[in-house]
């Protein structure tokens, strides 16, 4: 099955059902990502309408991560005990209920509660999706699969965020969440009637007790190394994204009506880049691609967080290059991580992995809320350059950790081919 990380001249083709599965998982991920990412462009509206402080807004953002992290940890022992399709549907329905509650929110406390509910269910979806990808697709296909699924991030920028902002500007900010619920309902129906059961892992189960299964998963040293690498990987995004629109508007001098164009062009650039990154990840060494992406990301983050007030197109160009670097990290690192767990541990591994990422995301948002200062809701942000230095330092640490994951994966591939 696994053909290693060497250059492959003839990439394995996808079947018709695999193409459907990639599409439906990408659409599902689109709604989950949009639900999270829309908070940033809606930040100014929410801060002004609900009179939120930067600290309160960072709590709204991080509540999702904390709730998702705890939920992922609690559910980890059970995720290998059921058909993954049923697990996916259960958590996706709960996620849509939480998103609907976000649309009904009218003050800080209700919105915080709604984000917690959304996080409890939404945080597990990504890990279940990754387990499905690992069960269905060979190792030398997963880079391309990750590239297409990661297009959800770009799609949320190109389609979701501009559409959400248009609804927020013409109607009310809560209509954006109702839009996500409507689209999500259609996706849920497609999963229910068209997706096949994913239960091949059930035959390999040797531990019936979910708690013991969870403990055994945590006890494996190579798993813990992968967990640590994944936990630190999204730190930069969680630190920078919550204050992104506030930064470009109040620090870089961009008008509110110009902000959707930044998301649009950056998203288009990402949609072009991510499938290419996925294909590269299946053809060349994944770790080398990760290092290259990390270096580019560090350079662009340093430039971005130190920009003076400047023109719209310079900001767009910097954003596009920054996202190329970020995706050059995410696609190969996620592909490497899917090869770490054994089949019987995949659900628990992916759930714990996602849980730690989200918990670290919540912590990162809180750290950002402490670092970043703002005198009034319309004042420029302070210390955003320091935030860039912290993100760059963590990125360097990630190179070392992902190298260790790469060594583990190479050993597993060599063992399976011998």
Secondary structure, DSSP 8 states (H G I E B T S, - for coil): ----SS--SS-----HHHHHHHHHHHHHHHHHHHHHHHHHHTHHHHHHHTT--HHHHHHHHHHHHHHHHHHHHHHTTTTTSS-HHHHHHHHHHHHHHHHHHHHH--SHHHHHHHHHHHHHHHHHHHHHHHHHHHHHS-HHHHHHHHHHHTHHHHHIIIIIIHHHHHHHHHT-TTHHHHHHHHHHHHHHHHHHHH-----GGGGG-----HHHHHHHHHH-HHHHHHHHHHHHHTHHHHHHHTTHHHHHHHTS---HHHHHHHHHHHHHHHHHHHHHHHHHHHHS-HHHHHHHHHHHHHHHHHHHTT--S--HHHHHHHHHHHHHHHHHHHHHHHHHHHTTS-GGGHHHHHHHHHHHHHHHHHHHHHHHHHH-B-SSTTS--BSHHHHHHHHHHHHHHHHHHHHHHHHHHHHHHHHHH-
